[in-house]
């Protein structure tokens, strides 16, 4: 098998962007709950808090459940490309999310659909399918 092919199909970009939007909407909702329904501000500090919450939420969910809240809600998961079937460890998941926050790594991708953040972390985002469809 050539180096660019994976033994599984990766998720579409539209599906991944949808999951990212769900994640950010959920984090925004949590920020509103934390601040008692008041707007939590604007500018760089509010953006920093929102991005830190996004990175923490998605890394923890990815390490425990195999995908961020948004990925699981949109039926995606992140898998190791070594075929072990285990979720990423917390440190690798956190590194992956920090790379996503840098914006450029996800925009540099291979023909198989994996971005630079996935190549660095040895992961891939795949559609979650029922066992009968595998």
C-alpha positions, 0 to 999 in steps of 0.5 A: 500500500502506498504511503499516502493511502490509509486502510480507512476513509477520512471524514470530509472537510464539510463534516469536519468544519461542522464539528468545529462549529459545534465545538465552538458553539458549545464552548461559547455557551459554556462561557455564557454560563460561567459568566452568568448569562452576561456577555463575557467581553470582547477583544483578545482576552475573551478570544483567549478564554474561548480558545483555551476552553476549546483546546481543553474541552476537545483534548479531554474529550478526544483522550477519553471518548475518541473525539471532541464534543462536536466531533462526536455530535456530528458522528466523527472520531479521531483515530490513531493511524497505527491501527490500534483502535485506541484514542489519542493520549491526553498530551497528543490530543492537546498538541493536536488541538494547539496545532488546530488553533494555529490555523495553518496546520489544518490547511496543509494536507495530504491527498488522504485528507489528513492535515499537518496536525494529524500527520504530526500526531499520527492521527486521522479524523474518520466518520463514526459508523455502526459496527454493521456498516464496517 
